[in-house]
């Protein structure tokens, strides 16, 4: 395949703000019955009738949250939606709408924004959410994306962070740590490329990890799975900043302690191999890595039989009295105080 060395570059200024909005939003569809009016007026109009409304917002900034050296714009658009939808799922609610706001510098042509919005459109269809509004403006440098996600749930369905009780079981979906190691692989290849721009990386062995970093998925299925099992979590949070950080959030809000068991952590074999390759301790990465977008929740002890053999869930610990503190119980049965070493956007 011959690469096009002179891809088309259409200046955003040629369209103007309103022309740009029309261009970027022409493929958005309205599917949710709660959306009465979407894009095209001064404000969207929603009607959730007797449902409660759940809202979450995230901001993604180039150079802080993503690096376009290895993050394709289409993947970035998709991921930007996913990280917000994940917050709605963490409330045990159903995602229904999003708003999308973008600030871009003049280094981005229209074709680049088309790629970004292809990813956003794909995610909106995948998660069946309506794009109902947003904003576009210029940026002095780089790309900024802000997405607000809206969801609905019956009042009795909503799960908060503050409901965990002593003796509750701590449960996680999927596997953890892979997204962080995917990022390490991409960062390594970026450094190699900077030294030798002609190098062709062979990333086949890292496909799963890289996909977990570049194209994560929100666990929209968990709400349905738990409902079928007749389980309502007592508390829940999504794993965006790292397992240890999220456990500490649940414990702080619920005023409980926790024992997390090292030998129960669900980690993928590829993840273990790459940790060894990088000479990084797999447990440290698994509990601190972040960006897994799995769900972490607690359930009452009496629900153990309902969940124990389910392949979607892993019981990784239990809650204790607040005075007992928050600990990792190692394979050698040693207790280590858990610290939040996960992602913090406000630290260097």
Secondary structure as GFF3:
##gff-version 3
##sequence-region A 1 348
A	DSSP	three_ten_helix	12	14	.	.	.	ID=ss1
A	DSSP	alpha_helix	16	25	.	.	.	ID=ss2
A	DSSP	beta_strand	35	37	.	.	.	ID=ss3
A	DSSP	beta_strand	45	46	.	.	.	ID=ss4
A	DSSP	beta_strand	52	61	.	.	.	ID=ss5
A	DSSP	alpha_helix	73	89	.	.	.	ID=ss6
A	DSSP	beta_strand	94	104	.	.	.	ID=ss7
A	DSSP	alpha_helix	110	126	.	.	.	ID=ss8
A	DSSP	beta_strand	130	138	.	.	.	ID=ss9
A	DSSP	beta_strand	144	153	.	.	.	ID=ss10
A	DSSP	three_ten_helix	155	157	.	.	.	ID=ss11
A	DSSP	beta_strand	169	173	.	.	.	ID=ss12
A	DSSP	alpha_helix	178	195	.	.	.	ID=ss13
A	DSSP	three_ten_helix	204	206	.	.	.	ID=ss14
A	DSSP	alpha_helix	207	214	.	.	.	ID=ss15
A	DSSP	alpha_helix	221	228	.	.	.	ID=ss16
A	DSSP	beta_strand	235	238	.	.	.	ID=ss17
A	DSSP	alpha_helix	243	254	.	.	.	ID=ss18
A	DSSP	beta_strand	257	261	.	.	.	ID=ss19
A	DSSP	three_ten_helix	262	264	.	.	.	ID=ss20
A	DSSP	alpha_helix	269	277	.	.	.	ID=ss21
A	DSSP	alpha_helix	282	288	.	.	.	ID=ss22
A	DSSP	beta_strand	295	299	.	.	.	ID=ss23
A	DSSP	three_ten_helix	301	303	.	.	.	ID=ss24
A	DSSP	alpha_helix	304	307	.	.	.	ID=ss25
A	DSSP	beta_strand	313	320	.	.	.	ID=ss26
A	DSSP	three_ten_helix	322	324	.	.	.	ID=ss27
A	DSSP	beta_strand	326	329	.	.	.	ID=ss28
A	DSSP	beta_strand	335	337	.	.	.	ID=ss29
###
